[in-house]
Amino acid sequence: MLLLSLLVPSARAEDAVSEPAHELPDGFCYVHEWIDDVILDIRYAGHHNFVGDVIDGYEAPYAILTNEAARHLKEAADEFREMGYRIMIFDAYRPQSAVKHFVRWAGIADDMRMQEEFYPEYKKKILLVDQGYIARNSSHCRGSAVDLTITDLEGNALDMGTGFDYFGKLAWHGAKGVTPEQAANREILCSVMEKHGFRRFDHEWWHYKLVGEPFDEGFNFPVR
């Protein structure tokens, strides 16, 4: 059973996906076709994200990855399931148009709608680009990076200490200020993902990239 984000703030709807959403370029696949109990909370296809709007290039709430990344992620998901967990994906392949949208948004100084939840430590959004939280060239565009967390078997997300896309040191691996339980939950996610061929990003507990990813250049086809 698959949970898909609706194009409204903070909303997800339960729906069974039984057919491909759209034809993809060679080498890419829909994650739900590999992992049937994956939970999709694709934030950039809705309004519950640091921008507060649907992001350019996201026409539907699907997770897309390269075939190689999906194979490794399935192995990780199988192990998580044996441990009593499921995976919840916030983002996977990301069109280059979305990256441009993020950078463009960072330059709009007076749009601070989502500051309290996502970047409370920053009064100037452009610093999110300067400090690397918003990348001008994202590994997600190559199709082998994934933003995710783990849930119990009922779909309740484990407490990781911050939400997805929290821009600040509390989201870093090894951050001071998280509880022992939150640190342990992050370690569960990290240990299994790294065991199955992914590398963590030190400043985001949710971000993992496949080691030896198949493509060197980014793509710009839409998520639909």
N, C-alpha and C positions, 0 to 999 in steps of 0.2 A: 504494500500500500504506500502511496506516495503523497507527500504533502507539498503543494505548490503555492507559492506566494501569489496573492492577488495584487492588482495595481492600486492598492489602497494602503494607508499607513498601518503597520503592525498587524497585517492580516495574513493568514494562511488558510488554505482550504484543502480538505482531504479529497483525493480523487485518484482513481486507478487509471494509469496510462497504459493503453494496450497497443498503441500503434506509434510509429515514428512521427515526431512532430514536423520534421522537415529534412530534406536531403542535405547532407553535410559534405564538405570537401573530403577528399581521400585522406585517410589517416585519422579521422575524427569520429567520435561516437557520442551518443547520449548516455550519461552515467546511469540513468534509471533502467536502461536496457541491460546493464551488466550487474547492477546491485538492486534487487527488486524491493528491498525494504529501506532504501535510502530515503531520508527526509530532506526535501528541498525547501529552503527558506532563502530564495534568491533575492537578496535585498535590493540590487540595482534595477530589478524589474518592477519595483514598487517605490514607495515614498519613505520607508523606514530605513534610511541610510544617511550618511553624513552630509549629503547635499540637500536632501529633503524632496527630491524629485525623481521621476523615472529617468534613468541615465541613457544617453544616446547609445544606440546599438542593441538595447535590450527590449525585444518585442514580445517576449514570453518568458516565464519563470522556469527555464530549464538549465541544467548543468551539463556542459559539454567539455570533453577532454580528448586529448589524443588517445588512440587505442592503447598505446604503451602505458600511459599514465592510468587509464581506466583499469587495465589489467592489474597493475600494482595496487591500485586503490581497492579493487575487489578482494585481493588477498588480505589487505589490512582489514577491510570490513568483515571478512569471514572470521578473522581472529577476534576482532572486537565483539562479534556476535557470540562467539564461544565464551567470552568473558562477561556477557550479559549486557552489551552495549550495541547501539546503532550509531551510524554516522549521520550528521546533519550538515549539509553543504550550504554555505552562504554565497559562494562565487567559485567559478572554475575558469574556463576560457572566457577572456574578456576582449571585446573588439577594441581596436586602436581608437575608434571614435569615442569610446567611453573614457579612455585615458585623456584624450584631448578635452573632453567635457570636464573632467576633474580639475585639470590644470586651469582651464578657463574659469571655472567656479572659484578657484582659490584666489584669483585676481579680482573678484568682486567683493570689495572690502565691506560693504554694508549688508551683505546677506549672511547673517549669523544665526539663522533660525535653529540650527541643530547643534549649536555650540555646547549647550549644557550637557547633552548626552554623549557627544562624540569627541569634542576637543575643548574641554573646559579650561585647560591650562594655556590656551592660545588666544590672544586678543587680535592677532594678525594672521589670517588664514594662509597668506603666502608663505609663512614659515613652515607650514606643513609640507610644501614642496621643497623648500630649502633644506629641511632636516630629513628628507627622504621618506616621509609617511605617504606622500603622493608622488609616485614615480612618473617621470616623463616618458620612460620606456619600460613598461611593465612586463615581467615574466609571464603574467597571466595571458598576454596576447599570443604567446607561443603555444598555449594550450596544454601545458603540463604542470601548471600550478593550481592549487586548490586551497580555498579558505573553508575551514570546517571545524566542527566540534563533535563531541559524542554525547549521546543521550542514554537514558535507560531504555528498556525494551518497549515502554509505553510512549516514548518520544519526549520525555522530560529532560531538558538539557542539564548537564552537570555544571556545577558552579565553578567557573574559571577565574573569578575575581574581577573581570571586566566583561562588557559585552563585545561583540564583534565590531571591529573598526574603531575601537577606543584609541585615540592618538595620545599617547602619554606613557611614561615609564612604568606605570602599573601593569601595562600589557606585555612588558618585556619578559622573556624567559629569565627566571631567577630574580624577579622583581621583589624588592622589599615592600612590605605592606599587604601581601596576600596571606591568607590563612594557611595553615598546614594542609587542610583539606583541599583548598584551591590549588596549592602547589602540587599536591599528589594527583589531582585530576589532570593538570597540565602534563605531568610526567607520564601518565597513562597514555594520553593522546600522542605525545612526542615519541615515546619508546616504541610503540607499535608502528607509527608512520615511518620512523627511521629504520626500523627493522625491515620494512617492505620497500625500501628504495627511495624514500623521500628525505629531503633536507629541510630543516626548520629555518625560519627567518627569526633572528634573535629578538627583534623588536615587536613581533606580533605572534602571540601564542597560537593563533589560528592558521597561519600561513605555512604551506609546505610546497616544495617544488621537487619534481622528479629529478633524481641524479641521472645524467646522461639523456636528457630530454631530446626527442627526435628532430625538432626544428630549431634552427638558429634565428629565424626571422619571425616577426609578429604577423598576425592576420587581422583582417577587418571585416569578415563576414558577420552578419547579425546573429544574435541569439534569438532563435524563433523555432 
